[in-house]
Amino acid sequence: MSMPQTLPVAEKDVFLNAYEREFHTTMRVLNAYPKDKLDLTADNLRSARDIATLFVGEQAVADMAMNGNIDFSAEPSPPASMDDIITMFETLFRRNIDRVRSLSENAYNSTVMFPTGPGTGAQLRTADVLWLTLYDMVHHRGQLSVYLRLAGGKVPSIYGPSADETEHVFLI
């Protein structure tokens, strides 16, 4: 009996699947966050508004990477409200996922200078910058989910049931 052959999966397809899935999970956390608690902070840490705004910044970095030039001074102004954050995040994500889908393999694997400190940088593949923004989204979503609990909100299922949502929601 022969084993079925598996076809290789392109890295870009793996990225797109993860990017879409993590976006939907992040939207669930953002939508669950109490809109009147954006100024919540713990000790001297970032406020919930600052953390939520990072989702917009990550999408801006992904866009800049696909444009071939990362310039953090070109990031958009921070949105004023949670509704604005959600709208801007979703708009930028939708545009970016369409752009990633249309990238050629050469463009996906091209390099871009990524700032690593004042006046310094490293050549990274555009694909690696995209993965970095995805990992950063997951990281900051974890931070925001802690603030969500502190703000009195209900934490949605992320990678399994939470104390507030006992049914696991698998989005993709």
C-alpha positions in Angstrom: 0.0 0.0 0.0 1.5 3.3 -1.0 1.3 6.4 1.1 -0.5 9.4 -0.5 1.8 12.1 -1.6 1.5 15.5 -0.1 2.1 18.5 -2.2 4.4 21.2 -0.8 2.7 24.2 0.5 4.0 27.6 -0.5 5.1 29.8 2.4 3.0 32.6 1.3 -0.1 30.4 1.5 0.8 29.4 5.0 1.3 33.1 5.9 -2.1 34.1 4.4 -3.9 31.4 6.3 -2.4 32.4 9.6 -2.8 36.2 8.8 -6.5 35.8 8.1 -7.1 33.6 11.2 -5.2 35.8 13.6 -6.9 38.9 12.2 -10.3 37.5 13.0 -9.2 36.5 16.5 -7.8 40.0 17.1 -11.0 41.6 15.9 -12.9 39.5 18.5 -10.7 40.9 21.2 -10.9 44.5 20.0 -14.7 44.3 19.7 -14.9 42.8 23.2 -12.9 45.6 24.8 -15.0 48.2 26.7 -14.9 51.3 24.5 -14.9 53.6 27.6 -11.8 52.0 29.1 -9.2 52.9 26.6 -7.2 54.9 29.0 -6.7 52.0 31.4 -3.1 51.3 32.2 -1.3 49.0 34.6 1.6 50.6 36.6 3.7 52.6 34.2 2.9 50.4 31.2 1.2 51.5 27.9 -2.5 52.3 28.0 -5.0 50.0 26.4 -5.4 52.7 23.7 -1.7 52.6 22.9 -1.7 48.8 22.7 -4.8 48.7 20.5 -3.3 51.4 18.3 -0.3 49.1 17.7 -2.5 46.9 15.5 -2.9 49.8 13.1 0.9 50.5 13.2 1.7 46.8 12.4 -0.5 47.0 9.4 1.2 50.2 8.3 4.6 48.5 8.7 3.4 45.6 6.5 2.3 48.1 3.9 5.6 49.9 4.0 7.5 46.6 3.6 5.5 45.8 0.5 6.3 49.3 -0.8 10.0 48.6 -0.3 10.7 51.3 2.3 10.1 51.1 6.0 9.9 54.6 7.6 8.4 54.6 11.1 7.9 58.4 10.8 5.3 57.7 8.1 3.0 55.7 10.3 -0.6 57.0 10.5 -1.8 59.3 13.3 -3.2 57.3 16.2 -7.0 56.8 16.0 -9.0 58.6 18.7 -11.6 56.0 19.6 -11.9 52.2 19.7 -14.3 52.4 16.8 -11.7 54.4 14.8 -9.0 51.9 15.8 -11.1 48.9 14.7 -12.1 50.6 11.4 -8.6 51.6 10.5 -7.1 48.2 11.5 -9.7 46.4 9.4 -9.3 48.7 6.4 -5.5 48.3 6.4 -5.7 44.6 7.0 -8.1 44.1 4.1 -5.9 46.1 1.8 -2.7 44.3 2.9 -4.1 40.8 2.6 -5.1 41.6 -1.0 -1.7 43.0 -1.7 0.1 39.9 -0.2 -2.1 37.6 -2.3 -1.0 39.5 -5.4 2.7 39.6 -4.6 4.9 37.6 -6.9 7.3 35.2 -5.4 10.1 37.6 -6.2 8.4 40.5 -4.5 7.4 38.3 -1.5 11.1 37.2 -1.1 12.7 40.6 -2.0 14.5 42.5 0.8 13.8 45.7 2.5 15.9 47.7 5.0 14.3 47.2 8.5 15.3 49.8 11.1 17.0 48.1 14.1 18.1 51.2 16.0 19.0 54.9 15.5 20.7 55.1 12.1 21.0 51.3 11.8 19.1 48.7 9.9 19.2 45.2 8.5 18.1 43.8 5.2 15.1 41.5 5.8 12.9 39.7 3.4 9.6 41.3 2.9 8.1 38.0 3.9 10.0 38.1 7.2 8.7 41.6 7.9 5.2 40.4 7.2 5.7 37.4 9.6 7.1 39.8 12.2 4.0 42.0 12.0 1.8 38.9 12.4 3.7 37.7 15.5 3.6 41.3 16.9 -0.2 41.3 16.4 -0.5 38.1 18.4 1.8 39.4 21.1 0.0 42.7 21.6 -3.4 40.9 21.4 -2.2 38.9 24.4 -1.4 42.1 26.2 -4.8 43.6 25.3 -6.6 40.5 26.5 -5.1 41.1 30.0 -6.3 44.7 29.9 -9.7 43.4 28.7 -10.1 41.4 31.8 -8.9 44.3 34.0 -11.4 46.6 32.3 -14.3 44.3 33.3 -14.8 42.9 29.8 -15.2 39.3 28.8 -12.3 37.6 27.1 -13.3 35.7 24.0 -12.0 32.3 23.0 -8.5 32.9 21.5 -6.8 29.5 21.1 -9.3 27.6 23.2 -12.0 28.3 25.7 -11.6 31.2 28.2 -13.2 31.7 31.6 -15.8 33.9 29.8 -16.4 31.9 26.6 -16.3 28.2 27.2 -17.0 27.2 23.6 -13.9 27.3 21.5 -14.4 29.4 18.4 -12.2 28.2 15.5 -12.5 30.8 12.8 -10.7 29.2 9.9 
